[in-house]
Amino acid sequence: MVIDMKRDNVYEFSAESSKLRILFGTQEFINQALDSELPFLGRVYPNPAQQILSIPFRVPLSMESAPVSISVYDSQGKMVSNVINGTYQKGNYEGVWVPEVSPGLYYVQMRLGNDQPQSQKIVIK
């Protein structure tokens, strides 16, 4: 997770912050330094959700472009929506999903090229 300390002046440490690194420099410098470490699928928000869900994702700088697929699955493993399906240039993006499903537990899964998929649990109220 990247925290912009110009915008957010407070950060609380948790068990997930055991690999804390502080980088100073331009956004380009920080992006290059973290390119191989940051996940392709960002933290989906809000979670839990009701009306709209934002799905941040990125194509790393080490790739000029890559096929990206982001889908939502129900708790039974059935795909309920294909949010993103296309080729994207390197950079940061955000997909939007308007859930028209019953309340419950769902999974957002991202595939970037031939890499292993990354996924997150989400709750729809």
C-alpha atoms as an extended CHARMM CRD file, in Angstrom:
* protein
*
       125  EXT
         1         1  MET       CA              0.0000000000        0.0000000000        0.0000000000  PROA      1               0.0000000000
         2         2  VAL       CA              1.3210000000        3.4370000000       -0.8800000000  PROA      2               0.0000000000
         3         3  ILE       CA              0.5290000000        6.3490000000        1.4610000000  PROA      3               0.0000000000
         4         4  ASP       CA              0.9300000000        9.9100000000        0.1660000000  PROA      4               0.0000000000
         5         5  MET       CA              2.0290000000       11.7350000000        3.3280000000  PROA      5               0.0000000000
         6         6  LYS       CA              1.3130000000       15.1030000000        1.7020000000  PROA      6               0.0000000000
         7         7  ARG       CA             -2.3440000000       14.1270000000        1.6440000000  PROA      7               0.0000000000
         8         8  ASP       CA             -2.6080000000       11.7100000000        4.6050000000  PROA      8               0.0000000000
         9         9  ASN       CA             -0.7270000000       12.9150000000        7.6610000000  PROA      9               0.0000000000
        10        10  VAL       CA             -1.4760000000        9.8730000000        9.8490000000  PROA      10              0.0000000000
        11        11  TYR       CA             -0.5790000000        6.2180000000        9.3800000000  PROA      11              0.0000000000
        12        12  GLU       CA             -1.3890000000        3.4870000000       11.8830000000  PROA      12              0.0000000000
        13        13  PHE       CA              0.8380000000        0.4230000000       11.9430000000  PROA      13              0.0000000000
        14        14  SER       CA             -0.6870000000       -3.0330000000       11.7900000000  PROA      14              0.0000000000
        15        15  ALA       CA              0.5410000000       -6.5840000000       11.3710000000  PROA      15              0.0000000000
        16        16  GLU       CA              0.4930000000       -5.9730000000        7.6000000000  PROA      16              0.0000000000
        17        17  SER       CA              3.0850000000       -3.1930000000        7.9240000000  PROA      17              0.0000000000
        18        18  SER       CA              5.9570000000       -5.4910000000        8.9050000000  PROA      18              0.0000000000
        19        19  LYS       CA              7.7540000000       -4.6060000000        5.6530000000  PROA      19              0.0000000000
        20        20  LEU       CA              7.5730000000       -0.8360000000        6.0740000000  PROA      20              0.0000000000
        21        21  ARG       CA              9.6660000000        1.2020000000        3.6120000000  PROA      21              0.0000000000
        22        22  ILE       CA              9.8450000000        4.9690000000        3.3750000000  PROA      22              0.0000000000
        23        23  LEU       CA             10.7360000000        6.4340000000       -0.0050000000  PROA      23              0.0000000000
        24        24  PHE       CA             11.2910000000       10.0970000000       -0.8150000000  PROA      24              0.0000000000
        25        25  GLY       CA             11.2870000000       11.4880000000       -4.3180000000  PROA      25              0.0000000000
        26        26  THR       CA              9.1140000000       12.1170000000       -7.3110000000  PROA      26              0.0000000000
        27        27  GLN       CA              6.1080000000        9.9260000000       -8.0610000000  PROA      27              0.0000000000
        28        28  GLU       CA              8.0280000000        8.5050000000      -11.0370000000  PROA      28              0.0000000000
        29        29  PHE       CA             10.9510000000        7.5220000000       -8.7600000000  PROA      29              0.0000000000
        30        30  ILE       CA              8.6040000000        5.8890000000       -6.2440000000  PROA      30              0.0000000000
        31        31  ASN       CA              6.6940000000        4.0230000000       -8.9670000000  PROA      31              0.0000000000
        32        32  GLN       CA              9.9330000000        2.6360000000      -10.4130000000  PROA      32              0.0000000000
        33        33  ALA       CA             11.2900000000        1.6650000000       -6.9810000000  PROA      33              0.0000000000
        34        34  LEU       CA              8.1080000000       -0.2250000000       -6.0900000000  PROA      34              0.0000000000
        35        35  ASP       CA              7.2190000000       -1.5780000000       -9.5420000000  PROA      35              0.0000000000
        36        36  SER       CA              8.0640000000       -5.2140000000       -8.7710000000  PROA      36              0.0000000000
        37        37  GLU       CA              6.6110000000       -5.1340000000       -5.2280000000  PROA      37              0.0000000000
        38        38  LEU       CA              3.1870000000       -3.5370000000       -5.5440000000  PROA      38              0.0000000000
        39        39  PRO       CA              0.1980000000       -5.7880000000       -6.2540000000  PROA      39              0.0000000000
        40        40  PHE       CA             -1.5410000000       -5.4800000000       -9.6050000000  PROA      40              0.0000000000
        41        41  LEU       CA             -4.9680000000       -5.4110000000       -7.9410000000  PROA      41              0.0000000000
        42        42  GLY       CA             -5.3730000000       -2.5660000000       -5.4430000000  PROA      42              0.0000000000
        43        43  ARG       CA             -7.6520000000       -2.5650000000       -2.4040000000  PROA      43              0.0000000000
        44        44  VAL       CA            -11.2410000000       -2.6250000000       -3.6520000000  PROA      44              0.0000000000
        45        45  TYR       CA            -13.4280000000        0.0180000000       -2.0010000000  PROA      45              0.0000000000
        46        46  PRO       CA            -15.7800000000        0.6320000000       -0.3270000000  PROA      46              0.0000000000
        47        47  ASN       CA            -15.9390000000       -2.7780000000        1.2860000000  PROA      47              0.0000000000
        48        48  PRO       CA            -18.6630000000       -3.5550000000        2.2630000000  PROA      48              0.0000000000
        49        49  ALA       CA            -20.4280000000       -1.9380000000       -0.6780000000  PROA      49              0.0000000000
        50        50  GLN       CA            -24.0030000000       -1.1570000000       -1.6460000000  PROA      50              0.0000000000
        51        51  GLN       CA            -24.2590000000        0.8670000000       -4.8480000000  PROA      51              0.0000000000
        52        52  ILE       CA            -20.8810000000        1.1970000000       -6.5280000000  PROA      52              0.0000000000
        53        53  LEU       CA            -17.4950000000       -0.4940000000       -6.1530000000  PROA      53              0.0000000000
        54        54  SER       CA            -14.1630000000        0.9720000000       -7.2840000000  PROA      54              0.0000000000
        55        55  ILE       CA            -11.4920000000       -1.5000000000       -8.3610000000  PROA      55              0.0000000000
        56        56  PRO       CA             -8.0120000000        0.0360000000       -8.6250000000  PROA      56              0.0000000000
        57        57  PHE       CA             -5.4830000000       -1.8810000000      -10.7220000000  PROA      57              0.0000000000
        58        58  ARG       CA             -2.2150000000       -1.3070000000      -12.4770000000  PROA      58              0.0000000000
        59        59  VAL       CA             -0.0870000000       -2.5650000000      -15.3050000000  PROA      59              0.0000000000
        60        60  PRO       CA              3.5250000000       -2.4670000000      -14.0570000000  PROA      60              0.0000000000
        61        61  LEU       CA              6.1200000000       -0.2060000000      -15.6320000000  PROA      61              0.0000000000
        62        62  SER       CA              8.0920000000       -3.2920000000      -16.6730000000  PROA      62              0.0000000000
        63        63  MET       CA              5.3560000000       -4.0460000000      -19.2590000000  PROA      63              0.0000000000
        64        64  GLU       CA              4.5190000000       -1.7500000000      -22.1540000000  PROA      64              0.0000000000
        65        65  SER       CA              1.0000000000       -3.1790000000      -22.2970000000  PROA      65              0.0000000000
        66        66  ALA       CA             -0.8200000000       -6.2970000000      -21.1270000000  PROA      66              0.0000000000
        67        67  PRO       CA             -4.1940000000       -7.9940000000      -21.3730000000  PROA      67              0.0000000000
        68        68  VAL       CA             -6.2260000000       -7.3380000000      -18.2190000000  PROA      68              0.0000000000
        69        69  SER       CA             -9.3180000000       -9.1860000000      -17.0770000000  PROA      69              0.0000000000
        70        70  ILE       CA            -11.2040000000       -8.3370000000      -13.8770000000  PROA      70              0.0000000000
        71        71  SER       CA            -14.2380000000      -10.4340000000      -12.9700000000  PROA      71              0.0000000000
        72        72  VAL       CA            -16.5410000000      -10.7880000000       -9.9760000000  PROA      72              0.0000000000
        73        73  TYR       CA            -17.5350000000      -14.2350000000       -8.6880000000  PROA      73              0.0000000000
        74        74  ASP       CA            -20.1400000000      -15.2830000000       -6.1590000000  PROA      74              0.0000000000
        75        75  SER       CA            -19.3560000000      -17.5360000000       -3.1900000000  PROA      75              0.0000000000
        76        76  GLN       CA            -20.1490000000      -20.6020000000       -5.3400000000  PROA      76              0.0000000000
        77        77  GLY       CA            -17.4710000000      -19.6410000000       -7.8850000000  PROA      77              0.0000000000
        78        78  LYS       CA            -19.9140000000      -18.5240000000      -10.5870000000  PROA      78              0.0000000000
        79        79  MET       CA            -18.8990000000      -15.4150000000      -12.5250000000  PROA      79              0.0000000000
        80        80  VAL       CA            -21.5080000000      -12.6810000000      -12.0240000000  PROA      80              0.0000000000
        81        81  SER       CA            -19.7860000000       -9.8560000000      -13.9060000000  PROA      81              0.0000000000
        82        82  ASN       CA            -16.8290000000       -9.2140000000      -16.2010000000  PROA      82              0.0000000000
        83        83  VAL       CA            -15.8310000000       -5.6560000000      -15.2220000000  PROA      83              0.0000000000
        84        84  ILE       CA            -12.6490000000       -5.2200000000      -17.2950000000  PROA      84              0.0000000000
        85        85  ASN       CA            -11.5020000000       -7.1350000000      -20.3630000000  PROA      85              0.0000000000
        86        86  GLY       CA             -8.9860000000       -5.5010000000      -22.6630000000  PROA      86              0.0000000000
        87        87  THR       CA             -5.4010000000       -4.4970000000      -23.2640000000  PROA      87              0.0000000000
        88        88  TYR       CA             -4.0090000000       -1.6710000000      -21.1290000000  PROA      88              0.0000000000
        89        89  GLN       CA             -0.7920000000        0.3380000000      -21.3220000000  PROA      89              0.0000000000
        90        90  LYS       CA              1.4870000000        0.5080000000      -18.2810000000  PROA      90              0.0000000000
        91        91  GLY       CA             -0.0040000000        2.7190000000      -15.5840000000  PROA      91              0.0000000000
        92        92  ASN       CA             -2.6910000000        2.9850000000      -12.9160000000  PROA      92              0.0000000000
        93        93  TYR       CA             -6.3980000000        2.5320000000      -13.6140000000  PROA      93              0.0000000000
        94        94  GLU       CA             -9.6810000000        2.1310000000      -11.8050000000  PROA      94              0.0000000000
        95        95  GLY       CA            -12.6000000000       -0.0390000000      -12.8490000000  PROA      95              0.0000000000
        96        96  VAL       CA            -16.1240000000        0.5680000000      -11.5670000000  PROA      96              0.0000000000
        97        97  TRP       CA            -18.7110000000       -2.1050000000      -10.8330000000  PROA      97              0.0000000000
        98        98  VAL       CA            -22.3320000000       -1.3720000000      -10.0010000000  PROA      98              0.0000000000
        99        99  PRO       CA            -23.4470000000       -4.5470000000       -8.2160000000  PROA      99              0.0000000000
       100       100  GLU       CA            -26.8520000000       -5.7510000000       -9.3210000000  PROA      100             0.0000000000
       101       101  VAL       CA            -26.6480000000       -8.8840000000       -7.1850000000  PROA      101             0.0000000000
       102       102  SER       CA            -28.0690000000      -10.1910000000       -3.9360000000  PROA      102             0.0000000000
       103       103  PRO       CA            -26.3040000000       -9.2370000000       -0.7080000000  PROA      103             0.0000000000
       104       104  GLY       CA            -23.5040000000      -11.6140000000        0.1820000000  PROA      104             0.0000000000
       105       105  LEU       CA            -19.8310000000      -12.5040000000       -0.1650000000  PROA      105             0.0000000000
       106       106  TYR       CA            -18.1780000000      -12.0580000000       -3.5670000000  PROA      106             0.0000000000
       107       107  TYR       CA            -14.6560000000      -12.2400000000       -4.9770000000  PROA      107             0.0000000000
       108       108  VAL       CA            -12.9780000000       -9.7960000000       -7.3400000000  PROA      108             0.0000000000
       109       109  GLN       CA            -10.3470000000      -11.5440000000       -9.4330000000  PROA      109             0.0000000000
       110       110  MET       CA             -7.7800000000       -9.9090000000      -11.7080000000  PROA      110             0.0000000000
       111       111  ARG       CA             -5.6820000000      -11.6030000000      -14.3660000000  PROA      111             0.0000000000
       112       112  LEU       CA             -2.7660000000       -9.6930000000      -15.8660000000  PROA      112             0.0000000000
       113       113  GLY       CA             -1.3480000000      -11.4160000000      -18.9260000000  PROA      113             0.0000000000
       114       114  ASN       CA             -0.3040000000      -14.9540000000      -18.0280000000  PROA      114             0.0000000000
       115       115  ASP       CA              0.4090000000      -14.1700000000      -14.3550000000  PROA      115             0.0000000000
       116       116  GLN       CA             -1.3750000000      -15.9410000000      -11.5150000000  PROA      116             0.0000000000
       117       117  PRO       CA             -4.6990000000      -14.2530000000      -10.7200000000  PROA      117             0.0000000000
       118       118  GLN       CA             -4.9940000000      -11.9750000000       -7.6940000000  PROA      118             0.0000000000
       119       119  SER       CA             -8.2660000000      -11.7980000000       -5.8020000000  PROA      119             0.0000000000
       120       120  GLN       CA            -10.0230000000      -10.0780000000       -2.9040000000  PROA      120             0.0000000000
       121       121  LYS       CA            -13.1530000000      -10.7890000000       -0.9120000000  PROA      121             0.0000000000
       122       122  ILE       CA            -15.8850000000       -8.1650000000       -0.9380000000  PROA      122             0.0000000000
       123       123  VAL       CA            -19.2050000000       -7.9320000000        0.8460000000  PROA      123             0.0000000000
       124       124  ILE       CA            -22.3000000000       -6.5570000000       -0.8670000000  PROA      124             0.0000000000
       125       125  LYS       CA            -24.9390000000       -5.2560000000        1.5410000000  PROA      125             0.0000000000
